[in-house]
Amino acid sequence: MIRKEWKFIGKNRLILISVLAIIFIPFLYSIFFLKSVWDPYGDTKNLPVAVVNLDKSVDYQGKKLAVGDQMVSNLKKNHQLGWRFVSSEKAKEGMKDKKYYTVVTIPEDFSANAATLTDKNPKKMQLKYSTNASLNYIGKVISDVGTEKLNAEVRQQVTKSYATAMFDQVKKAGKGFNDAATGAKKLKDGAVQLNDGTKQYTAGVTQIHDGLATMAVKVADLPAGVQKLTDGSSQLAAGLDQLNGKTGELASGVSQLANGSGQVTSGIGTLQSKLSSMPSAVSQLANGSGKVTQGLGVLNNGIQQFSDKTGALVTGVTQLKNGLYQLDVKVPQYTNGVYQLNSGIQQLNGQTGQLVGGIQQLSNGAGQLNAGVKAYTSQVAGGTAALKSGVADLANNTASLPTSIMDLKKAVDSVSTGSSQLYAANGKVSAGLQQVSDQLNASDITKQASALKGELGSINSQLSALSSAISSDASGSSSTASISGQLAKIKGDVGALATATTKTTTQTGSASSGVSQASINAKIDGAGLSPEDAAKAKAALAGVAGTGASQPATTTSEKVDTGKIASIQSEISTVEGQISKLNSLSAKQASLNEKVSNLTGSFQKLASSASALSSNSGDMTQLAATIKTLAKGSQDVTDNLKVLSTGAGQVSTGVDKFSGSAAKLADGVSALNNGASALADQTDKNSKNVAKLVEGSQSLSDGTALLNSQTPKLTTGVGQLAAGGSRLVANNAQLNSGVHQLYSGVAAQSSQMPVLVSGVHMLLSGSNQLLGGSSQVTGGLNQLNSAVAAMPAGINKLYNGSSQVTGGLNTLNSQVPMLASGVQKLDSGSHDLNAGLNTLNGSTGELVSGVNQLNDGAAKLDANSAQLLDGSKQLSDGNGTLASALSDGAKEVNSTPLTDKTADMFAAPASLKHSDYSYVPNYGHALAPYVLSLALYVGAIVFNFAYPIRKVSERGGTATDWFLSKVSVGTVVAIAMALIEATIMMMAGIHVDHVGQYYITAIMIALTSMYIVMFLSMAFDNPGRFVAMLLLMLQLGGSGGTFPMEVTNHFYNVIHPFLPLTYSILSFRQAITSGLGSITFAQSMWALLVFSVIALALLWFSMVRLQKRHLEGKSQLDDNQKLQEVER
């Protein structure tokens, strides 16, 4: 049958051509598909992408920054994509007309944002791009990748620009480090010089300190010396006044002498001419000349004394000048002190308002204190009396409490016992009623009713006793309520007493704090006064503060023992806790009383029923009803007895707990009573001091009122003091000017002293000459008088001498005005000197104080010289370290290589180094395993559509023969398709690493596909072919030929292991590009072999079944491919 199958193909040209054509279908499918996408990523330069550059350049650190232009320039050299540089309008139009897959827009602030790197809030550069994915999604993906690379290049370029700018700054910083190092070296040298100068300075400070210390010692004697100088100046002024007063007389005398001498000379001339009258004239002349000589002697002595005093006068004027200089220097210190004094007075004046306000508050507080003390004393007396009375009542009411508790315990115990007995008796009653209910015999009923009546009587008597006991306990609970009320009243009285005590103590304390002398002194100290003025102010206000202000607080603390009040309050709280427990017990007792009442009512009903039972025993109907009533009543009694027993147990437990506390409650009340009595006694004792307390608070109030009335005087005095200080400040300028003018006048006078001394010496010389001439005149006149005989000669000598005297007197007379003027100036200067010395004498205290302050300041400077030297040395060492560190830093910064390569490293610090574990040349090689496998499967489907596989080449053969004939054709066709496809695809450009594995894989997937499709077509005809098409569709997505299975839908991951193409694709990948290993190839082959064997087995089984059904005439499939066959 196999041979005839092949002969059929050879004879039937249509079948032969069809088979031959089908053999080439996988190749055609593969070549057309793969070549269309052979290398799409290698031709991206043809993918049109529009670029719109809207960027505007900016200045960045002195350089033009145009990132957009740089990007366009780089893109023109980049051929990864088909860049088209157009305007914004053309880009929009091109996107609309499907000319561009992507439009990349460089915004106008691109460079501006790039320049914000070093700003406080840098802005990111946004490269905008839009894509048209509908035009082609892969084109969109390629555009995304290209744009990402473009963005990375932009980042790299901008980072390089930043790095270059930073390098420039670093280089500048390196130069700055050099300058800083040089400056630090200079600082070091300067610090060394500073250290040396500091040593000299500290040595000078020590010398100044020593000098000032010596000066402070010496200046202590200055006031006494200035005082002496002032006294001497006063004497000098007095003497010069006298001298100035005599200069007129001196000038007049000298003028008279000059006139007289002229007359003498004229007379001598006349004498020469009139010798006759010479004797008498000579005698008169001798007498007159003697008087002149005597007067000149007196004048000469005075001038000599004045000449002897000129040295002292010069010395005094010099000392006066020096003193006035020191005065001129010290007056500014005095005026500064005046300014400070005035400032302190003004501050004091500004604070008087607060002081007056504080005194007013003090007065008001004292009044409130007085009122509070009076209210307190009245409240304390009333509160302690009420407290004592209430606590006494509480003690009386609680004295019998322990006994009542014991009686209560006994009654409760009897209740508990009675309830137990009642419960037992009721049990008997219930049993009897049950017997009566069961038997209903008249005679028995009568007997049982009589017995029941007797039992009920006994029970009723016990209930009466129980009710009495509970009633007695209830009376105890009423006394407990009374005790509780009294305790509440006592607690309120004690609380009011404690509140009054606290309030009064607080008021007393606040008043005490407001009038203390310490607070007044503190306000005076805070006013900024000098120590002297502050002491005066404190002394003036010393009697104002009320010394008794703190006494009421002490007295108040002695009035009430607050500790005892607190103890009483604690005892009251304890008693209240015990009373609360007792009240709880009373509540339980009331509940028990109610339950006993209910029980008594139930028994009364039961007794009446029993009576009715005994009186109506003849009527059975009434008897039955009565028995039911008795049974129901007995049940009620049982329930109430159970509740009564439980309540009695709870009451008994409560009484047991409270009985232990009853003694404590009684002791607490007793202690409370004792405390209240002690408090009342103490209050009675303290009441004696109440009058003193009221008197003290009244005194405090009167004192503060008096203090308040004195505040206007205080305010007025401080205001006057402030006004005086202002006037002192206003006169400081005049004082400074006057002292300076005085010093200038004395200095000018001191400069004229040499002229005065010279004039005095000249005057003394002229006086000596005059005295000598006058003596000569007198001697000559005497000689003339004694020797008239020798008159002519004597007259000649006399005339000559008189001429000399006249000349000397004329000279003296010409110098007298100068002498008078000098004496007048000396007199005026002596007065200025005296006034200045008086002022100086008044300022010596400030001078001594200033010298002492200078000495103290110099001592502080000298004491801190060591720290200054240490700091200077640290500064020098630190500058040295700074210079060294800056120098090292400059060397390190300047030695760092900052080149373009470094900038490139900053911009792109990492690079990708790719190594191929397995190499895939292009997208065609990557997609080839999928397409080759898919093409062979499609070829198998087409073959089974075209070839009549369900027909036989001859009749009478077995199913196996049929199977082998069809399989032989399918196998040959599958192998042929595999060989042709694999060979021609290699020739078309596919590079294969493992040729053997490549061909084996092609043959195995072709056979597997052929057998699977042949089975489906054989078994199910056209529906089977449809199933084969469905399997093709499933394998399109589930075989993992395009995308990794990890990113594929879960359904396809589930069916992935069960698809033949899964294994053929893996095997093809290993054969073409390696990387998966021989184990993958072997496993895939085994899987395809399993698929093939299973398909062949199913094919043989289906053909056996089909032949069997055909022989039975049950073939269910028609030949629907017969040409022109009528459809049915």
Summary of the structure (lengths in Angstrom):
residues: 1128
radius of gyration: 72.0
end to end distance: 32.4
largest distance: 229.2
contacts: 3623
relative contact order: 0.11
helix: 85%
strand: 2%
